[in-house]
Amino acid sequence: MERRSFLRGAVIGTSAAAFGGTLMRGAAYAAPAQPGAGPYGPLGAADANGIQLPSGFTSRVVARSGQRVGSTSYVWHNAPDGGACYADGTGWIYVSNSEISSTGGASAIKFDSSGSITSAYRILSNTNRNCAGGKTPWNTWLSCEEVDTGYVYETDPWGVNPAVRRAAMGRFNHEAAAADPVRRAVYLTEDKSDGCFYRFVPSTWGNLSSGTLQVLVAGTATSGSFTWQNVPDPDGSPTATRYQVSAAKKFNGGEGCHYANDTVWFTTKGDNRLWQLNLATSTYELAYDDSLVPSGAAPLTGVDNVTGASSGDLFVAEDGGNMEICVITPDDVVAPFLRINGQSSSEICGPAFSPDGRRLYFSSQRGTSGSSSGGITYEVTGPFRA
């Protein structure tokens, strides 16, 4: 997988076949990440918030579902899910979805330069099971509905401009989105056991009101080359988008999605995999697969949301598993970064770094109660490597 040298994936063709469901080893593709010593050292004892962290890191609770955020009058939403951070003068904003049926939407918390909460507010209302999403280069938040007829809504993290439904981006079981300013496309995951991986190419970059929805086409192997093919009817009616292109590659439960440096990574929860698309070479491979880790040794299971740090490290949140966020380094080592104790009926959602890279935000969707009304949003501060 070796993210610092992904261009070596350029060698493709019939030799890039897979045997027995695993990658063919050789010069073309690197082996998926394996367990090892993480860059931050072992986890310490649980802190007052029940979070185990490496030495030098601390946590705090910034919001709880059903309770006022800090000293503001705004009540935090239930079932906090996908999120992102935005620079705001000398401070920043953290945006979070609400995965609630019919009344989901999204909210935001504004911080000053010291990290103190200055305000909180709603940026999207009365939408359906807003799960993950993605940040655009023009600083909007794409909030995705995780239902079979779901839409993408483009929202304003500052809460000034009204949210807009972007129907051209397709109507399907949306999960996450990741914008690629080089190819001027937005990649989209689909949370179905036979889901697809899509890209939306706007007619005008920076304007998502019109464009072309395409689906990734590839073989059944776990590595190889890929192409894109137009989805004939993005509205998905009467035929669902994932069934409209017969050669579309199917993925088992698409979840998180992250773009950086001509590469897009996305997770599939049905088979606990992290996939890597090398966009400069139009090749794909496995970056992580828990079934390729020695039995009982996989530190990362229940793969879900994913984000990246400036260091090139990927941070992958678990839905279940040990309730961990694991780090996957550019040297293909996977290790736990943090663990939440006493919340086995929850999942970790919405990992996102503050603009300076010193704070990591995320939520436990159902907290200690195991209910959507028990969500907790956290901040972890510490010596993240640059």
N, C-alpha and C positions, 0 to 999 in steps of 0.2 A: 504494500500500500504506500509506504514511504512518501509522504506528502511533499518533502523537499525536492524530490526528483521524479514527479509523476510523469514527466515526459517520456520516461523509459517505457511507458505503456503504449508507445507508438507502434510497436511491432505486433501486428494482428494478422488475422486470416484464419485459415482452417486449423492452424496449429494452436489457436487459442481456445480449443475445445476443453470441456471439463470432463473429468472421469469420476464416476461415483458421486456426483454432486459436489465435489471439491475442486478447487482451482488447480489447473495444470501448472506445476512449478517450472520456472525457467526465467529467461532474461526478460520476457515480455511483461510479466506481472509479478508483483511482490506478494508474499504470503500475508494473509490477514493478521491484524494485531494479536499479540499474545500477552499473557499476564507477566508482570515484572514489577520492579520497584518503581513507584511513581516519582515524579520530580519534586513532590512536596513532602515525602516521607510518610510514615505510618499515621493512621488515625489515632487521635488521643481519646481520652474518656469523654463521655457525653457532657455537654455544657448544660446550663440552666434551661436551655430551650430543647434539650434532648438531641442535640446535633453533635456528632463526632467529627472533629476537624483536625487537620494537621497542625503542628506547632506553628504559632505565629498568627493564626486565623481566629476571628471571633464572629459570632452571629448575633443578630437582633431580629425581633419581629417588627415588621413595619405595618402590617394590616391583618385583621381577622374578619372573616365573613360575618355580616350582621352587626358589626361594631364600627364605631366612628374611627376614621383614619387619623391617628395622631390627635392633634387638638382641633382638627377641622370638624365640620358638621356632616361631612359626607360619610355614608355608611357603605362599607366595602361589600362588593358583590359576592354571591355564593359561587362555589366551584371554580375558583380561579384557575386559569389554564395558560395558554401560550402568551408570551410577552416579549417586549423589546424595550430598549432604552434610546433616548434622544437627547442630544445636547440642547441646553436651554440657557443661553448666556453663560454665566459662571456655574450654573447648576445643571440639572438634568430632569428628565421625565421617565418614569417607568409605566408602560402600558400593559394591561392584563385583560385577557378575555374571560368570559363567564360561560361555562359549558352547561347552561340551563336551557331546557326546552322552552321555546316560545318567547321567553323574556330574557334571553342571555345577554348579548351585547358585550360591551367592553368599558373599562374605566381606566383612569390614569392617576398617578401620584406624582406631584412635583416636589423636587428637592432643591435646596439652595447649595451653595458651594461647600458648606460644611457637612452636608448630608442631612440636615434637618428638613422635616416635611413642612412645606409651606401651603399646599393645597391639594385637594383631591376632587375628582369630578367624573361625570359620565361622558363618554364620547360616542357611544352607540347603544341604542335601546331596541327592545322588542324584536330581536332576531333569534335564530334557533340554534342552540347548541354550538356556540362559538368556541371552537376547540383551539387550534393553533392559528398560525398566520405568518406574516412576515413584514419586515421593514423595507420601505422603498428608498432609493437614493435621493428622492425629493422629500423625504421625511414625512411620509404618511404611514399609517399602519393598515395592513391588509388583514382583516378579520374574517376567518373562514368558518362557514357553517358545516358541521359534521352530521349531515343528513343526506339521504339519497337525492334530494332535490335542492341541495344547498347552494348558496351563492357566496361570492367574495364581496365584502364591503370595504370600500376604501374610506378610512377615517382620519380625522385630524387629532394628533396627540395633544394639541393645545386646546382642543374643544371649541375652537372658534368657527370653523367651517362645518357644515352638516355632512354626515356620512352619506356616501353614494354607493348604490348597488352597481357592481361591475358585471353585468350579465354576459358580456362578451367573453369573460374568462371561464365560462362553462358552468353548467349546473350538474353537480355530482357530489359525492360524499367527500367534500373538501377537508383537508387537514392542514398542511403547512404550505408556505410560499417562500421563495428565495429569489431575489432580483439579481440579474447579471447585467451590469452596465456595459460590458464589452460586446456581448452579442445582442444586447438590448432585448432581453427576454426575462420572463418571470416563470420559474419552475414551480410545479404544483404536485403535491402528493395526494393520493386517494386512499382513504381508510376503508378498504374492502379486502376480503381474503383473496379476491381475484382482481384487485385494483390495478390501475395503470400509473405511469409517471408522465406528466404533461409539461409542456411549456406554452406560455402565451406570448406571442410576439405582437406588441401594440402597433397600430398603424403609425403612431407618433410616440416616440419614447418620452415618457413623462405624462402621457395621457392614456388611461386604461379604458376609455369609453368604447374603443373599437380595435379590432385586430384579429389575429388568427390563432386558434387553439390547435395545438399539435400534440401527438402522442408518441412516446418513444417506441421504436420498433427494433427488436433484436431477437436473437435465438433464445433457446431455453437454458443455455449454459450460464455459469456464474461469472464468466468473463467473456469479452469479445468486443466487437464493434457495434455501433448503433447508428440509426438514422432517425429522422422525424417524419411523420406523416400527418397531414391535416385531418382533423376530426370533422366529418361532414356536417354534423348537427350538434353544435356545442350546447344547445338547450337540453339535449338528452331525452327527448320525447318524440316518438314513443320508445325509441331504442336508447338505452343507457350509453353514455359516451364510451365506457370501457369495452363495449361490444361492437362498436362501429367500425373498427379497423382490425381485421382478422389477424394481422401479423403483429399487433401490439404485444409487447412483453408484459406479462402479469407479475405483480408483486404482492406478497402476502401481508397486507395491512400496512399501507404507507403511513408514516408518522412525521417525524421532524425532518427539516430540510435546511441546509446551510450552504451558502456560496462564498468562496474566496479563491482568488488567484487562479482563475480558469478551471476551477474544480467545483463540483457540487456534490455534497454528501447528503444522503437521506436514509432514514431507518425504516425497517419493516418489522413490526412487532410480532407477526405471526410466526416468524422463523428466527427472531432475535439476530437480525443482521443489520450492518451498516454498509451501504453501497457507496461507491465512489465513481462519479462520471468525470472522466478527463476530457473536458470540453474542447481543448486545443487539438486533441487527437481523435475525438469521437470514439473513445473506448470506455468500457466500464469494467469494474472488478469489485470484489468484496474487500472492504476495509476492516470488517470484523464479522465473525460468525461464531456464536457461542458453541456450536456443535463441532468446531475445529479446535477447540480448547480441550486439553486433557480432562477426562471425566471428573466432574466435581470441582474443577479449578476455575471455572469461568467467573470472573469478578463482575461482569456486566450481563444481566439478564433483564427481560422486560424492557428492551430498548424503546425509547420514546423520543422526547424532544432533544434537539441537538443544537449547540451553538459553538462558536469558535472564539479563541483569544488571539491577540496580536502575535503571540509566540508561535502560532501554528497549532497549538493544542486544541483538540476538540473536547467539549464537555457534553456528555450524554446522560440524560436523566432517565431513571427507571420508573416504569409503571409496574409496581409490585417489586419483584426481586427482593433485594435487601434494603429497598428505599434509599438507594445511593445515587449520587452523581459521580460518574466515573470519568477519568481523563484518559484520552488516547493521544499519545505524543507523536510528533513527526517521525520518531524512530520506531513507531509501531509497537509501543508498549501500552497496555491498558491496565489501569489501577484505580481503586476507589479514591475519590477526592473527599467526599463527605458521606455520612450516613445519618439518616433520621431514625431515631428509636421510638418505639411505641406507637407507630402509625402504619401498621401492616395492612390496613384496609384502605389506604390512600394511594396516591401516585404523585411523583414529582413532575411539575410542569413549569414551563415558561422561563428556563434559564436565560439570562441576558446580562451582559456586562455594562457597567456605567461607561460613559464615553472615555474616561481616563484609564479604564481597565483595572481599577483598584477595588471595585465592588461587584459582587455577583448577586443578582436578584433571582428568585425562583419561588414557587409556591408548592405547598402540599395541598392537593385539591380538596381532600376531605379531612385532613388533620387527624386529631386524636379520636374524634367521634365516629369516623367512618361515614359521615354524612356530608352532603354537598354544602350544608349550612355551617360546617366546621372548618372551612378552608383557612389556611394560614399562609401569608406571604412573608418571605424572609429576605434578609440582606446578609451576605458574608463579606467581611473585609479582611484583607491581608496581603502578603507579599506575592501576588500573582506575578509570574515571570513575563517579561515583555517580549 
